[in-house]
């Protein structure tokens, strides 16, 4: 069993994997060891981990968001093993969408 703990913003996150295969366990918790310490755009340390779903739960996403500038960096999912995440390195600037009337 492998466990990783890391502070992301002001939240301590713990990830544990116990598959019996050390390489798979490392793969399953590596997203946390690669979690950002600061925003990739404004360099603020106020980062939150969050999940969201769209299309009534048909698709789910995991991401980190900056509480200051609202930029986001997404996490992707490895094809195998299912559920093993990785942090992408492409911070996206928050852009407010115009509301049509």
N, C-alpha and C positions, 0 to 999 in steps of 0.2 A: 504494500500500500504506500502511495506517495501522497503527501499533502503539501500544498504551497499556501502561504499567507502573504498578503501584500496590501499595503495602504494605497488606495486609489482615491485621491482627494482626501476627504475626512472619513472614509469608510474602509474598514478592514474587510477584505474579501478572502475567503478560504475556499480552495478547490481541492477535492480529494478524489483519487481514482484508485480502485482496487481490483484490477482485472486479472492479476497474477502474472502479467507480462510487463516487465519494467519499461520496455520501449513504448508500448501502448499507453501505459500510465503517464509517461513523460509527455507523450503527444497530447493526451487529454488535459493535462494541467498547464501546458506551455503557454496557452493564451494569457494566463494570469501572470506568468513571469515576464511576458512581453507587454503587459499593460502600460499605457503611457503614464508618465509622472507629471507631465505638463502638457498643455494644449499645443498642438503642432502649429498653430497660427499665432495666438497672442501670448503664448508661454505661461499662461496662468496655471497654477497648480490645482485649481478648483475643477476637478474632473469627476464625473459620475458615470457609473456603469448602469446601463438600462437595457431593457428589452421591450419590444413592441411587436404587434401583429397587425396585419392588414387583410382585407378581404375576409372579414369574419373569421380570422384565425387561420386562413389558408396558408399564409406565409408568415413566418416569424423572423425577427431580426434581433441581433445583439449588437450593441454599440457603446462607445464612450462618447460623452458630450461634455463640452466645456460650459461651466455655469456662467462664465463671464461673457464670451463672444458667441456662444451657442453653436460653435463649430462642432462637427461630429467626425468620428472615425469609426467605420464599420468593422465588424468581425465577419469573417467568412467561415464556412464549414468544410472540413476535409471530407472527401468522398468516402474514405474509410479510415478509421471507424466512425460510424454515424454519431453525430453529436460532438465530435472533437472540433474545437474552434481554433481560429488563428486571427491575430489582429492585422488588419490591413494598414498600410502606411499612408493612405491618401486622406488627409484631413479635408473636409468639405466645409467651406464657408457658409454660414447661415444666410439665406436670402429669403426675405419675406415675400410671399406670393400675393399678388394683387387679388382681391376678392371681387368677383364679378357681381354686379347688381342687377 
